[in-house]
Amino acid sequence: MTQRKNRNGTSFTVRYGRLGEELRGAVDGWDFKNYVLGTMFYRYISENLVNYINEGEADAGNTEFDYAAMSDKDAEEAREGLVEEKGFFILPSELFWNVLKSAPNDENLNMTLETVFRHIEESAKGSESENSFAGLFDDFDVNSNKLGSTVAKRNEKLVKLLNGVAAMNLGDVRYHDIDAFGDAYEYLMTMYASNAGKSGGEFFTPADVSELLTRLGTVGKTEINKVYEPECGMINNCNNN
């Protein structure tokens, strides 16, 4: 398999391929990618929210503040404002890294994750982002027999999944010039689509194609006023290029 690397030089084949081989088991590759991508997104929005809140507190002079260390009760006071600003809300106890810490000893990890995902989706109800979060984790079935024949075996797989995603170098959410999450998504979609006899291009616009089209569309131009792309599949790549 080609050694696909992100912009940090990290081999996706090694990092994500190894995770897939270790955890997939009876789960078909095309189905398993839902678990990997769902967990990656869970981590991403958790880090994004924490960074947003902590930076705001730091700007206000509270440099020692850490949202992840707050009690859920205190955090609830900020729910309405955060949903208005970010479009969603996650309680401190339900953040990716906090769930990860207790995961090895959580005999009900499958139910914990199911509850966390439901809470995230429900937090957006009534907001402008409601449609974006509705059913967001529907494909992440924590009770699937494919993960294991018993709850204990399913949770064992889920712990490995959380640890595997935690070890991924997705970049710092504060810096948007390195889209490691996007690169990882593209790699995983391509890998699992290929294994399922599909084309990754059915689900996203490959970066190489976006770059080529961007270069062709900007020949002789030093400034671009507008970009129209009805399916929004290559806008970010256009911006990066």
N, C-alpha and C positions, 0 to 999 in steps of 0.2 A: 504494500500500500504506500502511496506517495506520502512523504513526510511533510504534511502541511504545517506551517508555522504561523504564529500570530506575529504582531508587530513588535513583540518583545523577544522574538526568536524562540519561543517555547513550542515544542513539537506537540500538536494536537493529537497526532497519531498515537504518541506514547501516553500522554495524560488521559485523554478521553477514551481512546481505544482500550486501554488497560482497564479503566473503570467499567466500560461496557462488558468486556469479557469476564470480569470478576463477578459482576452482579446479574448479568442477564439471565443465565440459567434457562429456565423454561419459558421466559418471556421473549417473545419474538422481538428482533431488533427494532422493527418499525414501531412496535408498541413501547419498547423500553425507552426509546428516545423521549417519550412523553414524561417519564419519570425524571430523566436527566435534565431536560429543558425546564420542566416545572420547578425542580429544586433550584436550578440555577437562577430562574426568575425570582423565586422566593428569596434567595440570598440577595439578589440585586436590589429588589425594592426595599428590603430591610435595611441594607447599607445606605441606600439612597435617602431613606427617611431619617435615619440616625444622623447622617452627615448634614442634612438640611437643617435639622433642629439644633445640633451641636454648633454649627457655624453661626446660626442666628444668635445663640446664647453667647458665643465667644465675641461676636461683634458688639454685644451689649455689655461686655466686660466680665461675663461669667465664664472664664476660661477653663475652669475645672469641671464644668457641667458635662454629664454624660447621660443622654436619654436612655440608653440601654440599662442603666443602673437605677432608674426611677421605679417607684412602685406603680402598679397598674392604676391604683386609685388616684394618685396625683396626676398621672398621665391623662386620665379621662377628661380632665378639665380642659385639655388642649385639643380634644377630638374634633369638635366642630370647626375650629379655625384651621386645623391641619387638613381636614377633608376639603375645605374650601380652597386651600392653597395648593395641596398636592393631589387631591382627588381620591385619596384613600387614607386609611389609618391602621396602624399596627400597635398593639399594646407591647410594652417592653418585654413582658414574659413570653410573648409570642414572636419575637424577633428571631431570625434565623440562628444567630450565634447563641442566644439564650436557650433555644430549644435544643440545639446541638449539644450544649453542655450537659443537659440532663438526659439526653436520648439514651445512652447506654444503660441507664438504670430505670428507664420509663417502661414499665410492663404494658402500658397502654399507648405506646408511641403512635401506633396507627390511628387511634382515636384522637390523640393530641394533634397530629397533623391535619386530620380531617376537620377538627374544630378550628384550628388556626386558619386554614384555607377558607372555610366558610365565613369566618369573622372578617377576613380581608375583603372578600367579595361583598359581604353585607355592608361593610363600612362605606362603600361608594354609592349605596342606594340613595336616590334623591339628589345626587350631585351630577354635574356635567359628565363625569367619567363613568357613570353607572353602566352604560352599555359596554364600555371597555373592560370592566371587571366582572360583568355577569358571566357566570360559567367558566371563569378563567382557569380553574383547576379541575374541570369536569373529567378530563382524561387522566387525572392522577388518582387512580383507584387504589387506596391504601389497604383495601380489604380483598384485593384480587387473589385468588388461589394460585395465580401464576407467580406471585412473590413467595409463596410457601403454603404448605398444607395446613399449618397452624398459625395462630397469632404470633407465637414466639418466633417462628421461622420468618414470618413476614417482617416482624420488627427487626430481626437480625439483618435482613436485607436493607431495610430502611435506614438503619444506623450506618451501614457501609455506604449507602447512597449519600447521606448527609456528610459523612466524613470525606468521601471522594470529592464532592462538590466544594467542600470547605478548603480542600487542598489545591483547588484550581486557581491559577493566577489570572483573575478576571480584571486586574488593574484597579487603580484607585478611582472610586466614583467621583472624586473631586476633579479629575482630569479627563476631559472629553476628547483629547487628541488621540488617545489609544482606546479603540473600541474593542477590547478583548472579548466582551460579552457577545458582541455582534459577530466577531470572527469565530467564536466557539459555536454559536448558533448555526452559522453557515457550514462549518465543518461537520457538525453532528447531523444536520439535515441531509447533507450530501452523502455521508457515510451510510446512514440508515436507509435513505431512499434507494441507494445503490443496492444494498442488501435485500431490499424488498422489491427490486425490479422496477423502481420508479426513478424519476429524474429530480435532482435537487432543485432544478430550475422551475419545477412546477410550484414551488413554495416560496421562492425568493429569487431575486435577480443576483446572479453571481457577481462578486466584486470585479473580476476581470472584465466581464461584459459591461458593467457599469462604467468602468474606467475607460474602456475603448469608446463607448458611446459618448462619454463626456469629452474625450479628446477630439472626437470627430465633430461634435457639436460646438466646440469652442475654437476651432482652427481660425487663426487670424484675429481672435477677439481678446481684448485685455480686460474687459468688464462685462458681466452678465447681469441683466436687469431682472429677468424672471425665468423660472424653470417650470414647465408643465409636464407632470408625469402622473397620469390618471390613476395608476395602481400604487403609487408611492413606493415602488420597489427599489428604486435606485437613488432617491433624493439624497440620502445621507452620503452615499458614495460620491455623488456629484459635488456635494459640499466639501468633502474631504479632498477631492481632486482639483 
